[in-house]
Amino acid sequence: MWVAGVDGCRIGWIAVLMRVDDPQIHRIMTAPSLAAIAEAPERPAVIAVDMPIGLPERTEGSGRAPEQLIRPLLGARQSSVFAIPSRRAVEATDYAEACAIAAATSDPSRKVSRQGFAIFPKIREIDALLRARPDLLPRIYEVHPELAFWALNGRRSLTLPKKVKGTPYGPGMDLRRELLRRSGLLPESLIEALPPRGAAQDDLLDALAGLTVALDLARGGGQAFPDPPGRDAHGLPVAIWTLRQKPQGSTMTITRTEIEAAHARIAPHIRRTPLLNLGSAFGHDGPVSLKLEFLQHAGSFKTRGAFNTLLSNEVPAAGVAAASGGNHGAAVAYAARQLGVTARIFVPEISSPAKIAVIRSHGAEVVIGGARYADAQDSCDAYVAESGALRIHPFAAESTVIGQGTAGLEWEQDGPALDTVLVAVGGGGLISGVASWWAGRVKVVGVEPEGSRALHAALEAGRPIDVDVDSVAADSLGAKNTGDLVYSICSRTVDHVALVADAAIRDAQRLLWRDYRIASEPGGAAALAALISGAYKPRSGERIGVLLCGANVELQKLAEITHP
């Protein structure tokens, strides 16, 4: 049995055909029509094509159901999923006419992008072929390469784009080749092959992504969005397919090389925050190094991840969106303003007025709603699906984690050698990045409030689980669930999580103000609370690092704490 992955290209179509029982038998071809690929001598039993199949008569929201379902999965790559308009709009051969029809047959009214209009001829070709040849329906499946790479990447969105401003982006192309290589599904000769004349390297890469889905389908796998597929007015299936299972051997890792590249990318936009290196301090007889990350732009470490995400991706016209307890929103707002991008930030009702004021001061629109952070994230995700804005997640995204890891890089370059670092944990993006930098070389200990212990619970359960959140630090350390990415990284790189009482966090805030005139928010003082309270007990002479991560504190509350 043969299968094929197909993508459009300049001269028509590019296809990679492969024997299911012997992947070393394969060939790459171009053809003027999809019918020519279906009727090739190999007669592939499964053809996975990167082109929409099945057209609506009208659309509600941002395109067909498949597009709306997969966009939230792709994170920064969601802008690659075009909103497919009504059949009448696709059948129009004039751009202005297509826009007018699309606007009249959509709710909310939506026109057609130039990129979308450019593929209309190929959509019409497939539509006509399948309506005329229903015998081909069991063989031809719609796929999307970024959804295939999402599956190959352990069901996580990719951090690097394949193209930047229409030009292939080397690191992004290399990342996708590495995912194909790790999957073990395709021979190296295909992964490293050059495209034939008339097709580009990214066309071949997308066809290879489709080939992995075709192979999974031929072996009885495959996952449809939606499941089961819908049907259009002509009975054509309406679904985007990807691989059903995570490929064996796929791992969720952040490398030091990725963190070094991120630091070079964001260095012109961030502060290299200083260290305060002390002798014996805080009741410990060994040296203590404080990383003063609260001096970062917008008052917390989160500015690092925000800049890395924005600078690693093409930002759509709708701008960026984020859900935040406060600090992440402030960081995204600051980075967006510096780069000339519009931002909408969703915050829960528990967010402090001080943090909301900081977000607004950086020019972002603030939407307040929901009792907890998870509610704000749901509202943000709904807005992203509708608008096409770039979502910047505070912790469950590789670009965020990689950006936060640059704090560890600087700490190692600027400071003394350390045995252990204490890092506060909310959703886990900071500790995931720092632990990825120091993995296997320095012990990394997470610190969470007793009433907000998402990472502690995940490590104890052996998987991410939901927790209740009730802590004075909930506005910054209040994630309900770490998610798969943070759990996967921390389960391998974090020694353990120490839990601290709210009273210890308040004591740490008071100490920082009294002895160092550092105005710290509760979450920013949590790591130090573990040291001064004994929640983490270092051995004699142990070289300790403490990351002080946030300064967006309400001054009135700080005054109440320090002068009761």
N, C-alpha and C positions, 0 to 999 in steps of 0.2 A: 504493500500500500504506500502511495505517495501522498504527501501533504505539501501545502504551499503557503508562504507568507507573502502578501502583496501590498505594494504601496504605489501611489501615483508618482509620476516623474515627468520630466520635461517632454519626453517623446511619447508618453502614454502611460505605461505601467512597468514596474519592475517586480519580478517574482523570484523568490528563492524556493526551489523545489527539493524535497529530501525524502528518501526512503525511511519509513518509520522503523523498520527492522534493521536497517543498516545506515546510520547517519553519515557514514563516510561516502555514501553514494548520493550525490546531490549536484545541482547545477543552478546557476543564476542566469536569468533571461530577461529581456525586455520585450514588450509586445505593444502593438497599437491599440489593443482592446482587451477587456477582461475576458471576453468570449474566447480569444485566442489562447489565453492561459488555461481556461477550463478545458479546451479541446487539445491541449498540448499532448504529445505522445505519451507522457506519463499519466495523463488524466487524473490529476490529484483528487483524492476522495474528500479532502477537507481543504478549503481555501479560506484563509483568514485575511480579510482585506481592510485596510485602513481607509474606509469611506462609509458615510452614512447609508443605511439600508432601511427603507420604510419611512414614509413621509406623512406628517399630520395634515389634516385639513385646516386646523387652527392650532395655535400654541398658547399655552397659559404658563406664565413664569418665564424662565430663561431657557426655552427650547423644549425639545422632546424629553420624556421621562428619563431615558438613559443618560443624557447630558446632565440633568439635574441630580441624578443619583451619584455619578462618579466624580463630579467636580469637588465636593468636600473631601474626597479621598486623596486628591492629588496635591493639596496644599498649594504651594507656589506655582505648580505646573497646571493649575486649573484653567488658566487663560488659554491653554492650547486646545480646550474643548469648545468648539464653536457652537453657538446657538443656531440650530437648524430651523429655518422658518417653514411656513406652510408649503404644500406641494405647488400651489399656484405661483408662489414667489420663486421657488427653485426653477420652475419652468420658464420664467421670464429671462430673456437674453439681454435685456438692457438694465444697467445697474439702477438707474433712477426708478424704472418701473418695478424692479424687484424690491427696492426699498419701500415704495408706496404700497405694494401688495402686502409685503411683510408687516408693515405698520397697521394696515387695515385688518389683518387676520391674526393679530396677537393681542394678548392682554396680560400685562401692560403693553402698550404699543411699543414695538421694537423694530428698528430698521435692520439692514444687513451690513455686516462689516465687509470691507474690500477683500480681506483674506477669505471669508466665507464665500463671497460671490465668485472668487477665482476657482473654487472647486465645484461649482454648480454643474459644469458640463460633465464631469465624471460622475456626479450623483445622478444626473439624468441618464447617463449611459447604463449604470448599474440598475436603475429603476426600470428602464425599458427592457433590459436583458432579462431580468427576473420575472417581469410581468409576461414577457413573451415565452420564456422558458421555465415554467414552474418546476420542471425536472431538476433544475439546478439549485432549488431552494434547500435541499438537504445537504448540499455541498459547500455553500458559500455563507460565511459568517462575518458580521461586522466586528471589528476590533479597534482599539485605540492604543497606539504604542506606549503612551505614558501610563495607561492602566496596566499593560503587560509588565512594564518595568516596576510599577508599584507592587505587583504580585511577586516579581522576582526579587524585590528588595525587602522581602518579609512583610509585605502589605504596609509599606510606609512610603510616603511621598518622597521624591528625590529633591535634594538640596540644590543641585546645579542644573542650569538650563542646557538644553541641547543646542540652542541658537541664542545669540545676542544680536538684536537689531537685524535679524535676517541672515546673519553669518554664522556658520557652524562654530561652536565654542568648544575648543579642544578638551578642557577638563570635563565638561559635561558629556562629550562623546566618549571619552575614556571611561567615565563612570559607568555608562550604559554597556560598554563592551565588557567591563569587568563583571557586571551583573550577569550578562549572558555566559561568561566564562564560568562563574561560580555555580550557575544552575546545572552545569554538566549535561545540558540537553543538546547542545550543538557542538560540532567539531571545531577545533581551533582554526582550521583552514577557512571556514565560513566566517567566523568572527573577525578574522584579519583580512578578509578578501577585499579587493578593490571593486568599485561599482563598474558596470559596463558603460560604454559610451552612451550619453543621453540621460544618465541618471547620476545623482549626487551621492556622496558618502552618507549623508543623513537619510536619504531615501532607502539605501540599502540597510541601514541600521534599523529603520522602522519596519522594513520587510522582515528582518530577522526577528524582531520582537513579535510580529504577527505569526512567524513560523513557530515560535515556542507555544503560542496559544493553539495553533492548528495541531501541533503534536499532542498537546494535552487533550484536546477534543477527540482526536483519533484513538487515544488510549482510554476513553471513557470518562475523561475529566471535563473541565470547562465550567466556568461560572458566568451566569448571565446577569446583567443589570438592565431592566428588572428581571426577576425570576418568579414565575415564568415570563418569557418575552411577550410583549404586546403584539398587536397586529394592526396594520394600517387599513385603509378602506379597500385596498386591493389584495389584502391577505398576506402582504409581505411582513416578515418578522421585524419587530422594533426592539432591539436589544444590543448592547455592547458586551462582548465576551472577553474573558480573561482566564488565566490559569486558576484552577480550583484550589490547589494546595500550595503552601510555601515550598519552594524547592529545598531539597535536602541540603544541609550544610550552610544555608544562608544564616548570617549572623548580623546583629545590630551592633556595629562598632564605630567609634570615632577615632581617627588616627591622629597622631602628633603632626603628621604632614598636613592634614586638613586644617588643624588649628593654627599651624605656622602660616599657611596660606591666608587664612582668615585674618590673622593679625596684620599681615602686610596690606590686606585689603582695607581694613578699618582704621589702621593707625592714624591716618591724617584727620580722622573725624572724632576720635575719642581722646580722653585724658589717660596718660600713663600714670595711674594713681600711685601715690608713694607708700612706703612701708614705715612702720614705727617699730624698730627693733629694740627690745627691752632685755635686760638681764633677768634675773629671777623676778617674777611678778605674779600677781593674782593668787598668791599662796603657793605657787609652784617654784621649786628650786632650780629649774632649768630655764633656758632662754625662751622668750616668746616673741614671735614676729606677727605684727598686726598688719594686714593688707587693708588699706584705707579706701576701700572701693566705694564707700558712700560719697566720696569726693568726685565720683564720675559725673559727667553731664547728666542732668535730670535726676540726680540724687541716688542712683543705684547702678549696680553691675549690668542691669538689663539693657542699657544702651548699646552694649557690645553686640548682643544677639540681634537687636533691632537693626543696627547698621549692617551687620553681616547678611541678614536676610534681604534687606533692600538692595544692597550692592551686588548680591548674587543672582538677582532675578530681574526680569523685565516687569515693570509695574504697569498694570492696565490703566485705562483712562479713568476707571472708577476709583483709583487710588488704593489705599490699604485700609485694612480693618483689623481690630484686635479686641479681645476680651481681656479684662485685667482687674485685679483688685486695687490697682493704682500705679505701682511702680512700672510695670510693663507698659501700661498705657502711656505714662509720662515719657518713657524711653522711645516708644514708637512715634509719639507725637513730636518729640524733639528731633529724632532722626528724619522723619518725614518732612518737617519744616526745613531742615538744613539742606535736604536734597530736592526741595520744591515739589513735594508730593502731598496730595490731600489725604487726610486720615480721619477715620471715624472710630471712636473708642467706646466699647460697651463695658460698663462697670456695674457691680451689684450695689444694692442699697447699703451694705455694710462698709463700703469704701469711705475712707476718711475724707472730710471736706478739704483738708490740706492737699491730699493727693489729687483730688478732682480739680482743685484750683491750679495745681502744677500742670496737669494735662491741658486744661483750657489756656493756660498762659503760653503754651507752645503752639496754639492755633488749631488744635484738633476739635472736631465736633464730639461732644460727650453724650452718650445715651445711658441713662441710669435706669436700672430695672432688675428685678429678681432679688431674692433673699440672699443668695450665695453666688460665688464665682461661677459655678457650673451653669447657673441660670443665664448669666451674662454670656457665657461661651455659646450656649444654645442660640441666643439672640444674634450673636455675631455670625455663627455658621449659617443661619437663615438669611441674613443680609448678604453674606458672601455668595451664597447660591443664587440669589436673585440678581445681584448687581454685577458679579464677576470681579469684585475687588480682590486684591491679594490679601489672604489671611496670614497674619503673623502670629503664630501661636507662642505663648510664653514659655513652654517647655517641651511639648510633644512634637518637636520639629528638629531635624538634624541641623539646619542652618542656625537655629537659635542655640542649640547645645554647643555647636562648634564655636560660635561667637563667644559664649560665656567661658569656654575653655581658655580663651586668651588671657584671662585673669591669672590662671595658673602659670602660663608661659612667662608672663612678666614677673610674677613672684619668684619663679626659679632664677630668672636672669638677673634680677635686681637684689635678691636677698641672700641670707645665709642658708646653708643646707638645713633641711627640715626632716624630722622623723615622722611627724603626724600633722595633718591639717584638719581643723574643725570647720565645717561648712553648714550653714543653715539650709533647711530643705522646705520648700513649699510644694511646687509641682515636681521639682527635681532637675530643672534645666541647668542650674548653676553647678550643682554637685556632679551631674553627669559630665559636664564639660571639664571641670577641674580634675575629676577622677580619671577621665580619659587621658588627660595630659600626664598625670603622675602614675598611671596604672603600673603596678609592679615595682615602683621605685620609692613611693612615699605612701604611708598609710593614710587613707582618707576616711574620716568619720563624719557621718551626717548628724545633724542636730534638729530635732523637731519638738514642737510643744506637745505635752501630754494629750492635749485635746485636739490635736491636728496632726495625725501620724500616718499619712498616706504611704510613705516609703517604708516605714517600720512595719506596717501591716502587710505590705506587698512582699517584703523579704521574709516575713514570718509565714505567710500563706503560700509562698512559692509562685505567686502570680499577682498582677495588679487587682486590687479589690477596692470597692467604695468604702469610705469611712465617714463618720460624722465629724463635723468641724465646729469646735467651740473653744476659742482661745483669744487672748488679747492680741495675738499676732495674726489673726485669721485674715486680715486684709492683705497680707503679703505671704503668709505661710498657711494658706487655707485651701489648697487643692483637695478635691474629694477623691481623686484617683490619679496615680502617676502616669498611667498609660503604659503601653508595651515598650516604647523606646527607652524611657527612663528606667523602667524595671530591668530590661535586658542589659543595659549598660551597668547599672548600679549593682545588680546581682553578681557581677564579675569583678567590679573594681572598687566597691565600697566595703570597708572592713565591717562596719556595723552602724546602727543609728542609735544615738543617745537621746533619751527623752528628758525634757526639762519642764518644770512647772511654770505656770504663768508668773508666780511670785519670784522665781529665779530670773525670769526675763526682766521684770521690773527692777530687780536688784542690779542687774547688769546695766540697764539704762541709767540708773542713779549713779553707779560707779563711773561710767564713762563720762557723764556730765561733771560729776564732782572732781575727779582726778585729772581729766584730760580735756574738759570742755568740749566733748563730742556730743552733739545732739543726735541721738540715734532713735529710730523707730523701733518698736518691739521686735520685728523680724530681723532687723539689722543687728540687734544685740543678742539674739538667741544663741549664736555660736559661742560667744564669750560666757553666756550663762551656763553652758555645760561645763566650762572649766572652773568657774568660781563656785558653783554649787556642788561640785563633785560628781555630777552625772557622767563626766568623763574624768577618770583618775589616771593621770600620766605616771609613768615610772620616774624615779629620781633621775634628774638630768636630761630627760627627754626634750628634744627640740620641737616646740609646739608652734604651729601657725594657726592664727584665728582670722577668718575673713569677716570683716565688718562691712556689711553689704548694702545698707540702706539708711538714708537720712531724712526721708519725707515724713517727719513727725509733726503732729499738731503741737505747737509751742505751748498752748494752754494746758494740754494734757501733760506735757513734759514738766511744766512748772508745778502741776499738782503732784506729780510723782516725786520730784526732787525737793519740793518744799511743802510737805503735807501739813 
